[in-house]
Amino acid sequence: MSVEETSRSGLHETPPQEIVLGTRGSELALAQTRMVKEALARTRPSLKIAIEVIRTTGDHDPTAGRKGIFTAELEQALMEKRIDVAVHSAKDLPSEIEGALRITAVLPRGAVEDLLLRKSATRTSLATIATGSVRRQRQARWSNPAARLVGLRGNVPTRLRKFIESDWDAIILARAGLERLGFMPPEFEFQGQTLFAEILPLEDFVSAGGQGVIALQTRTADLVAHEIVSSIDDEETHLCLRAEREFLRLLQGDCDLPVGVHARFMNGVMELQAQVFGDAPAPKMATGRGNDPEELAGEVFRKLEHEQE
């Protein structure tokens, strides 16, 4: 299914006239892909940009195993040259990807925090909290041991709809996804219901690796697409993403593990914070500072290993 009809003839002529972006069909995925299209249009005004919607396992079976369910079909379309660029939420990408593919560019990072959404303006007792993320479940249990935790699946509008139809006290969602759909804290309307958004502190609710990052994946051998997409790469965000992904690789982690890892630049130096939940209610925590993403990830990983001994 194509959002825009395109002709693939002469795709890699010099100079290139057309590029095809592949995306999931959710409202959020399409909004993020439009952000990519707008960024490319600013740097390449003459470039024809088409969007191809690819249905993924996660779209038709949200109960499937988490690793790669939102990315595998996009990567397959990329390998088969049905698209030239796969647009991903970086947190959905497994920590290791096929060698014939690479993350070529990322847009400037959006908000990294999670939001606690309530139906009441007053923060009363949160007896029931819904979230589909095992990381958020462990974080919520750590901060509120008495709360009952409920699973929550689906795209952002589906989760919001389930919330307003339920008797739950709160749900937890990523701030970046909500904001990209126009739902801005501290409060917003959804289907006639006012929802109140509390930004959760990163010190306790460390975000998922890649959260808030839109990643652009191309074929390693496609130098034309690489050159086009590289023109919109945000270097600082890309370095932070490399550090977070390397930490997850060392941990052999994906989004099924209760782990948070977040990198940011502070006074020109990268800082990496990691949070890993094990058998104990409280997580193991470690931080580090450095200039090389992979070396920094290794340093923080070793600190956590030492703490677990």
VMD Tcl script that draws the C-alpha trace (Angstrom):
set ca {
  {0.00 0.00 0.00}
  {1.43 3.35 -1.05}
  {0.65 6.70 0.48}
  {2.00 8.22 -2.73}
  {2.07 6.62 -6.16}
  {5.57 6.54 -7.53}
  {7.48 5.41 -10.57}
  {10.58 3.41 -9.71}
  {12.22 3.89 -13.14}
  {15.58 5.60 -12.97}
  {15.68 5.53 -9.16}
  {19.45 5.74 -8.98}
  {20.16 8.11 -11.84}
  {22.74 10.81 -11.17}
  {21.61 13.14 -9.74}
  {18.86 11.07 -8.10}
  {15.32 12.34 -8.66}
  {13.40 10.09 -6.31}
  {13.72 8.27 -2.99}
  {11.20 6.01 -1.27}
  {10.76 6.06 2.50}
  {9.32 2.94 4.12}
  {7.27 3.18 7.28}
  {4.70 1.45 9.44}
  {1.13 2.63 9.00}
  {0.38 3.85 12.52}
  {-0.45 7.51 13.05}
  {2.79 8.02 14.95}
  {4.94 6.25 12.34}
  {3.40 8.34 9.56}
  {3.87 11.54 11.55}
  {7.54 10.68 12.07}
  {8.00 9.84 8.40}
  {6.52 13.19 7.43}
  {9.12 14.80 9.70}
  {11.81 12.96 7.73}
  {10.27 14.00 4.42}
  {10.17 17.65 5.51}
  {13.79 17.53 6.67}
  {14.92 16.03 3.35}
  {12.89 18.56 1.40}
  {14.72 21.37 3.17}
  {18.15 20.01 2.23}
  {17.16 18.56 -1.17}
  {14.40 20.78 -2.62}
  {14.47 19.06 -6.05}
  {14.28 15.52 -4.65}
  {11.05 13.60 -5.21}
  {10.16 11.81 -1.97}
  {7.57 9.04 -1.80}
  {6.24 7.13 1.20}
  {5.52 3.39 1.17}
  {3.56 1.87 4.05}
  {4.75 -1.58 5.15}
  {2.59 -3.67 7.49}
  {4.64 -5.25 10.29}
  {4.11 -8.16 12.65}
  {3.55 -5.76 15.52}
  {0.73 -4.02 13.62}
  {-1.42 -7.15 13.26}
  {-0.23 -9.08 16.35}
  {0.76 -6.77 19.23}
  {1.00 -9.80 21.55}
  {3.90 -11.30 19.56}
  {7.41 -11.39 21.00}
  {8.70 -7.85 21.12}
  {12.15 -7.99 19.53}
  {11.98 -6.77 15.94}
  {8.21 -6.99 15.57}
  {7.99 -3.39 14.32}
  {11.13 -3.50 12.18}
  {11.64 -6.88 10.47}
  {9.27 -6.31 7.55}
  {10.66 -2.83 6.95}
  {14.17 -4.27 6.84}
  {13.00 -6.98 4.44}
  {11.49 -4.36 2.13}
  {14.78 -2.49 2.28}
  {16.79 -5.60 1.41}
  {14.43 -6.33 -1.51}
  {14.89 -2.73 -2.75}
  {11.17 -1.98 -2.54}
  {12.14 1.04 -0.44}
  {15.35 3.04 -0.15}
  {15.12 4.16 3.48}
  {13.38 2.53 6.43}
  {12.07 5.00 9.01}
  {12.10 3.54 12.53}
  {11.49 4.55 16.09}
  {15.04 3.78 17.19}
  {13.91 2.07 20.41}
  {12.18 -0.62 18.30}
  {15.39 -1.69 16.56}
  {17.19 -4.75 17.95}
  {20.60 -3.95 19.43}
  {22.26 -5.77 16.53}
  {21.13 -5.44 12.92}
  {21.85 -7.21 9.65}
  {25.31 -6.31 8.32}
  {23.92 -5.39 4.90}
  {21.95 -2.60 6.58}
  {23.01 0.37 8.68}
  {21.59 3.26 10.64}
  {22.69 6.07 8.37}
  {21.11 9.07 10.04}
  {18.88 10.22 12.87}
  {16.78 13.33 13.36}
  {17.36 15.58 16.38}
  {16.11 13.75 19.45}
  {12.66 14.48 20.79}
  {11.69 14.39 24.46}
  {13.08 11.30 26.19}
  {10.91 11.20 29.31}
  {7.91 9.01 30.03}
  {4.59 10.57 30.98}
  {2.17 9.43 33.66}
  {-1.32 10.15 32.35}
  {-4.25 10.62 34.74}
  {-7.93 11.53 34.34}
  {-7.82 13.69 37.45}
  {-5.97 16.97 37.86}
  {-5.19 15.95 41.43}
  {-2.57 13.26 41.95}
  {-4.53 10.88 44.16}
  {-3.56 7.35 45.11}
  {-2.55 5.39 41.99}
  {-4.04 2.00 42.74}
  {-3.90 0.73 39.13}
  {-1.30 1.70 36.51}
  {-1.30 0.31 32.96}
  {1.74 -0.07 30.72}
  {2.93 -2.66 28.22}
  {6.64 -2.08 28.85}
  {8.43 -4.40 31.28}
  {10.88 -1.58 32.00}
  {8.07 0.79 32.96}
  {6.36 -1.92 34.99}
  {9.47 -2.49 37.09}
  {10.04 1.25 37.46}
  {6.43 1.81 38.51}
  {6.61 -1.08 40.98}
  {9.82 0.34 42.44}
  {8.36 3.82 42.89}
  {4.88 2.65 43.95}
  {5.05 -0.87 45.45}
  {1.34 -0.96 46.32}
  {0.11 -0.30 42.77}
  {-1.58 -2.98 40.68}
  {0.04 -3.14 37.25}
  {-1.97 -3.91 34.12}
  {-0.69 -4.75 30.63}
  {-1.43 -2.29 27.84}
  {-0.80 -2.85 24.12}
  {-1.59 -1.05 20.87}
  {-0.66 2.19 19.15}
  {-0.92 5.52 20.97}
  {-4.58 6.33 20.13}
  {-5.60 2.77 21.03}
  {-3.88 3.00 24.41}
  {-5.49 6.37 25.11}
  {-8.91 5.02 24.16}
  {-8.48 1.96 26.38}
  {-7.50 4.27 29.23}
  {-10.53 6.54 29.05}
  {-12.82 3.49 28.80}
  {-11.21 1.79 31.82}
  {-11.25 2.28 35.58}
  {-7.44 2.52 35.70}
  {-5.93 5.40 37.62}
  {-3.04 6.05 35.24}
  {-1.10 4.83 32.23}
  {2.53 5.46 31.24}
  {3.49 6.44 27.68}
  {6.51 7.98 25.96}
  {6.40 11.77 25.86}
  {7.91 12.02 22.37}
  {5.22 9.91 20.72}
  {2.40 11.86 22.34}
  {3.93 15.21 21.42}
  {4.47 14.17 17.79}
  {0.74 13.44 17.62}
  {-0.09 16.83 19.09}
  {-0.82 15.69 22.65}
  {1.19 18.11 24.77}
  {1.70 18.10 28.54}
  {0.60 19.20 31.06}
  {-2.92 18.41 29.78}
  {-4.73 17.64 26.54}
  {-8.08 16.45 25.21}
  {-8.73 13.03 23.71}
  {-12.20 11.98 22.58}
  {-13.81 14.48 24.93}
  {-11.76 13.46 27.95}
  {-9.18 15.77 29.54}
  {-6.00 13.89 30.39}
  {-3.36 15.26 32.74}
  {0.28 14.47 32.01}
  {3.00 14.31 34.63}
  {6.59 14.14 33.37}
  {8.33 11.30 35.20}
  {11.87 12.04 36.47}
  {14.65 10.52 34.38}
  {16.62 9.79 37.55}
  {14.10 7.08 38.46}
  {12.39 6.35 35.13}
  {15.44 6.02 32.89}
  {14.21 5.90 29.31}
  {14.57 3.02 26.86}
  {17.61 3.00 24.60}
  {16.77 5.07 21.53}
  {13.63 6.60 23.02}
  {12.67 9.83 21.25}
  {14.97 9.10 18.28}
  {13.83 8.64 14.68}
  {16.37 6.41 12.91}
  {16.88 6.17 9.16}
  {18.17 2.84 7.91}
  {19.62 2.21 4.46}
  {21.39 -0.60 2.63}
  {25.11 -0.48 3.37}
  {25.94 -0.75 -0.34}
  {23.53 2.02 -1.40}
  {25.88 4.98 -1.46}
  {23.34 7.22 -3.18}
  {20.72 6.83 -0.43}
  {23.48 7.12 2.17}
  {24.63 10.45 0.74}
  {21.08 11.83 0.59}
  {20.05 10.72 4.07}
  {23.33 11.78 5.69}
  {22.46 15.37 4.86}
  {19.89 15.42 7.69}
  {21.88 13.45 10.29}
  {22.02 15.04 13.75}
  {25.54 14.20 14.95}
  {24.98 14.64 18.68}
  {21.84 12.49 18.71}
  {23.60 9.86 16.60}
  {26.52 9.64 19.02}
  {24.12 9.24 21.96}
  {22.22 6.53 20.11}
  {25.45 4.68 19.40}
  {26.31 4.66 23.11}
  {22.86 3.42 24.12}
  {22.78 0.70 21.47}
  {26.28 -0.49 22.36}
  {25.28 -0.79 26.01}
  {22.24 -2.87 25.03}
  {24.40 -5.02 22.76}
  {26.83 -5.71 25.61}
  {23.91 -6.51 27.87}
  {22.39 -8.59 25.08}
  {19.28 -6.57 25.74}
  {16.17 -5.66 23.79}
  {12.85 -4.12 24.74}
  {11.76 -7.30 26.58}
  {14.34 -6.61 29.30}
  {13.71 -4.21 32.21}
  {16.57 -1.89 31.30}
  {16.82 1.85 30.81}
  {19.79 3.59 29.22}
  {20.08 7.24 28.31}
  {22.95 9.27 26.87}
  {23.13 13.05 26.66}
  {25.76 15.74 26.24}
  {26.56 17.84 29.30}
  {29.03 20.72 28.81}
  {30.34 19.11 25.64}
  {30.91 15.66 27.19}
  {28.66 12.65 26.79}
  {27.08 11.24 29.93}
  {25.54 7.76 29.96}
  {23.13 6.55 32.63}
  {22.01 2.92 32.87}
  {19.40 1.22 35.02}
  {18.94 -2.56 35.06}
  {16.37 -4.48 37.08}
  {17.14 -7.97 38.28}
  {15.65 -10.14 41.02}
  {15.65 -7.37 43.65}
  {12.94 -4.67 43.66}
  {15.54 -1.89 43.34}
  {17.55 -1.58 40.11}
  {21.29 -1.55 39.61}
  {22.44 1.89 38.48}
  {25.63 3.16 36.84}
  {26.77 6.31 35.07}
  {29.83 7.37 33.12}
  {31.24 10.26 31.10}
  {33.41 10.21 28.00}
  {33.80 11.14 24.36}
  {33.77 7.77 22.57}
  {30.26 6.20 22.51}
  {31.36 2.58 22.44}
  {34.09 3.01 25.04}
  {31.67 4.84 27.33}
  {29.07 2.08 26.97}
  {31.71 -0.50 27.86}
  {32.77 1.48 30.92}
  {29.20 1.73 32.25}
  {28.55 -1.93 31.46}
  {31.63 -2.97 33.45}
  {30.52 -0.82 36.40}
  {27.21 -2.66 36.47}
  {28.94 -6.04 36.20}
  {31.16 -5.12 39.15}
  {28.13 -4.00 41.17}
  {26.35 -7.30 40.51}
  {29.28 -9.40 41.75}
}
mol new
graphics top color blue
foreach p $ca { graphics top sphere $p radius 0.5 }
foreach p [lrange $ca 0 end-1] q [lrange $ca 1 end] { graphics top cylinder $p $q radius 0.2 }
display resetview
